[in-house]
Amino acid sequence: MFEQLRDRVKSSEKFLFAAGMATWCGFVAAGELKGDMLFPWEAHGKLHATGPNTLMLLGEIEGTLYVESGQGKFDGAAMVCPMIHEINVEEKSVRGEGRCTIFPKASEDVVFASYTCVGQIGTCEGTLELTAGTGKYQAIRGVSSISSRTAVADLAIRLGSGGSISNAEGLMKLSEFVCNP
């Protein structure tokens, strides 16, 4: 009888741990650590010629994360990403990377992430990875495929080297995000 009770307690502990992780990440189903998020963002930056057909955008994107379920600490969290994007004017291609800080709701602690992407003018496909955090989030890890849409690269080509971009908008979709807090 003692062993049956112990097994039930262990099962309950596993269930509560999985439910807690799912809720923190913003996904409702216990044990289910996958979901989709949207990150509408605004970009600011400066353009530099780095080759005969290459522009470099140095700046940041910032906005608010929205979890599809509307639940969890990532829903409504602010995210700021210093970034660098290289635009090949001749090939009409882009590749970029950023280092992000996520500010979960109702917390002084933060989560750190990085992303990389490649694509054609108007799109950039890649991966976002949760890499670390502070305080209660120091062990957090997660990964998502991303798809970003924007007219920033097209605007950058029109502005050219020396141009400045401010208040340019875009949308990043984080698909099948998996989180392990």
Secondary structure, 3 states (H helix, E strand, C coil): CHHHHHHHHHHHHHHHHHHHHHHHHCCCCCCCCEEEEEEEEEEEEEEEEEECCEEEEEEEEEEECEECCCCCCCCCCEEEEEEEEEEECCCCEEEEEEEEEEECCCCCCCEEEEEEEEEECCEEEEEEEEEEECHHHCCCEEEEEEEEEECHHHHHHHHCCCCEEEEEEEEEEEEEEEEEC
